[in-house]
Amino acid sequence: MQRNAITQHPILLVHGLFGFESIGKLELFHGVKQALRNTGAQVFIPNLSATHCNEVRGEQLLAQIDRVLAGTGASKVNLIGHSQGALTARYAAAIAPQNVASVTSVSGPNHGSELADCLRKALTPGHLPEHVAVAASTLFVEFLSFISGTPKIPQHAIAALNALTTEGVAAFNAKYPQGLPKTWGGNGEAQVNGVRYYSWSGTLQGNPLDEGLHALDPLHAFCRGFSRFFTKETEHNDGMVGRFSSHLGTVLRSDYPMDHLDAINQTAGLVRKDIDPVELYLLHAERLKGIGL
C-alpha cells in the first residue's frame, strides 16, 4: 500500500556545513527527497552557502522560501534542517514566522557543538593554522561547488565555525530563542508565533567492534574519533553534536542509534541495521500531514 505524506505545505530540506544538494548520483540527504516525493510530498533543497554564519545562510533561505511560495502557490513551508541547517531554519522562522509552518531540527547544534569549541581553540585567530584551515576549506567548498554545478555564493569558513561554537550559538539563541528548552535536556515550547518546533537526533552507541560493516564506514570512523573531544556530553553525542544540545521544541527522540551523518543517510545509505534514517523523515512528514501542516 502506497504511503501518503502529502503535507499541506512544501518541505524544504536545509543542509548544514559543507552541504550541497547532489554531486552526480550522490545526494547529501541520500534517498530522503525521493522517498518523500514518492509519497506525494513537494520537496525542495535550497542552495545555501556551504560555509557561513547562521544569519547569512538564513537570509539566503528566506529568499528561497519566497521563491518556493511564489512557484507553488503555498502560503507556508515546512523546514527540516540538518546540523547547522537547523540554526538556519530557526533564523528564517524567527524573522518570517508568517511563511513557516514548522521547523524540525535533525541533529542540530541548538546549544553549540563541543567539537566546534575544540576547533576554535586550536585555530588561533590571525595565526598560521587558522590561515591554512581557511584556505583548505575554501578550496574544498569551491571544489564541491564546481563538481555539483551549483552557482557560486558567498563563503566564510571562520564565520561558520564561530557560529557553531557554544559561545556563538549562545549569542544566536539570545536573539532567536524560539523553541529552546528552558531546562537542559528538556523540551522547548511546541509552538511559537504559529510555528511548530520539533527535533530528533542520535548518539554513538555500543562497541565499534559489534557494528559489522558500519564500522568500516570512514565517515562513521571520523565521528567516533571526533566524539573523544566531548567533555560535557562525553557519552551522549553523535560525533559532532551532543544529545541534549540538539533539543528543540517537541523532542521526538534524541538517542537514535546513529551518528551525525547517519541522520542524513550517509555514507550512501550504509548505516546501522537497526535504524532507517529515511523512515524517520517519512514518519515526520506523515506527522505534519496529520496536524494539517
N, C-alpha and C positions, 0 to 999 in steps of 0.2 A: 504494500500500500504506500503510495507516494505521500511524503510529508508535506505539510502546509505551514510555511513560516513567512507568509506574506505579511510583513509588518505594514502598518498604515503609512509609516514614514520611511524613506530610504535609509539604508545603513551605510555609514562611512567607516571603513577600517583605517585607523590612523596609525601609521608606523612610528617607531621611535628612532633612536640614534642610529646612524648609518643605514637607515631604512630606504627601501625602494619598492616599487610595485612588482616588477619582474625583470629577470635577465634571461632571455631565451625562454626556456620552459621552466626555469626556476622561479617560483613565486615566494615572496617573503612570507605572506600568510598562506603557506603551502596548502592548496586544496580548499581553503576556507571560503574564498569568494565564490568559487564554482559550486561548492556544496550548498551555499546559501541561495545562489541563483537557481539551482536545480529545484529548490522548493518554491520558487516563485518570487523570492525577495529581490528588491532593487538594491544592488550593492556597488559601491564606488570606493576607489582607493585614491585619496588626494595626493598630489605631488608636493611634498614639503622639503625644506632644507634638511639634508641628512645630518648636518651639524649646525646647530644654532640654539639660541636661548628659547625658553618656552613662549615668551611673548611674540617674538618674530615669527616662530612657527605657527603660533595661534592666530596671528593676523593673516598669514597665508591660508590657514584653514578656513577662517571666516570668509575670505574671498571665494574660496572654492565651494563653501556651503551655499553662498549666494548663487553660484552658477548651477549647482545641483537643483536648488529650489526653482530657479528660472527654467531649467531644462525639463524638469519632471512635473512641475505644477504643484509640487508638495508644499505644505506650509511649514514643516519642520523636518529635522533629520535625527536619526539615532547615531550617536558617536560611540565607537568601540575602539579604545586606544591601547596599544601595547607599549609597555615601558614608558619612555618619555612621551609617547603618543597620548598617554593618559593625562599628563600635565597639559599638553597642547589642547586636548579636548576640554579639559576643565576650564582653561582660559577662554575658549570660544563660548562655552556655556555661560560663564560669568559675565562676559561682555555682551552677548546677544542671546539671552535666555529665550526670547520670543521665537528664535529659529531652531532651538534644540529641544527635542522631546526627552532624550535620555543621554547620560554619559556612563559608559562602562569602562572601568579600569581593569586591564588584564596585566598582571604583574607590574603595575605602575609604582614608581618610587614616590609615593604620595607624602612621605616624610623624609625623602632623600635616600641616597644609596651609600652605604659604608664603603663600597668599592670605589665610588667616585671620590669619597673623602681621602682614601689612601692615594689615589692617583693625583689628586690636587696637592697633597703634601709632598709627593715625590717630584712634582714638576714645579720647581721654584720659579715664581714669576720673573720673567726677564732674563733668565739664565739659559744656558745651552740645552739642557734636557727638555725644557718647555719648547724652545725653538724647533728642536728636532721632532718632537711629538707633533707640533702644529704642522710642520712641513710634511711629515709622513701621513698624517690624517687627511691633509688637503689633497695630496696625490692620490690617496685611496678613494676619497669621495669623487674626485674628478674621473678616476678610472671607472667607478661604479656608474657615474652619470653617462660616460661615454658608451659603455657596453650595454647599458639599459636603454639608451636612446632617449633619456628624459632631458628636458630643457635645463639649461644652466640657471641656477638660482643662488642667492647669497649663502655662503657657508662661513661658519666661525666656530672652530673646534673648541677653543678655550671658553667661549661663551656657553657652549653646550655643556662642557664639563662643570663650569661654575654653577650652571642651572640645575645640575643633578646632585650636587653635594648636599649634605644635611643643612648647612648654613644657607645655601642658595634656595633650597626648597622651602625652608622656614620663612625666608623673605617673601617668596612667592605665595605661600599659604596665608601670610598676614594680609595680602591684598585680595586673595581669592580663596576664602575658606569654605566655600560651598561643598557640603557632603563630607567634610572631615570629621572623624570621631573626636569627641571631647575627652575621651579616656583612651590611653594607649591600649591597642588591641581590641577596641570595641567597634561598634557600628557607628556610622555617621547618620545624619538626617537622610531619610529615604527620598525626600522631595524638597527642593529649594527653588523658589521662583518659578514653579511649574515644571522644573527639570527633575527627572528621576535619576538617582545615582546608585550604581552597583559596582561591585568589584569581585574578582576572583584571582587566585594566584596559586603557586605551588612551592614545594620545598624539596631539597635534595634529601633522599631517604635511603636507609639501608646501606649495605656494604657494596661498593662498586663491583666486587668480585661476583656478586649474585645477580648482576644486571644483564648477563648474557651479551648479545650483540650491541645493546645500548651502550655498554661500557667502551666499545670500540669507536663510538661516535666522537670525533675530535672536538666538536663544539661542546658536547657533554663533558668531556675531559677538561676543557677550559673552565667550564662552570664549576666543576669540582675543585679545580685549582684556585679559582677566584674566591670560593667560599671560605678559604683559610684567612682571608683578610677581614672577615667579620668578627667583631668583638662584642657587640651588643646582642645581635641575633645569631650567635655562633652556630647553633643547632637548628635554626629556623630561617633558612634563606634558600633562594634558588640559584645562587652563584653570583647574582648581580643585585638582587633586591631582597630585603628582609621581609619575612612573612607579615609582621604587624605593620611595617612601614607601608605595605601595599593596601591597607584597609581604606575603603572609601564607601560612603553610603551604606546600602544593604550589602553586607559581605556574604556572598553566596557560598564561598569556601576559600580558605587561604592555605590549605595544606594538601592540595592535589599532588600526587607523586610525579612531579615534572620539574625540570629545570627552566631557566629563564627563556630559552629558545624552544623548548618543547611546547611552550604556551602558544607559539605560532606554527607548530607542527614541523619544526626543523630538527635534524637535517633531512629535508625532503621526505618527511614522514617517518623517519627512523626514530621512534620514540618507544617508551616502555610499553609492554604488552598490556598492563593494567590501567592504561589511560588512553582515551581517544580525544585529543585536543579539538578536532573538528566537531565532534559531537557536542562539546561544551558550547560552541558558537551556535550550533543548530538549536540546542535546547534553550539558549538565551533568546534567540530570535522568536521561538515559539512562546517564550515567557513574555516578551514585549508585545507580541501579537495578542496574547491572552488578555492584556490590560489595555488594549486599544492603542498601542503605540506603533 
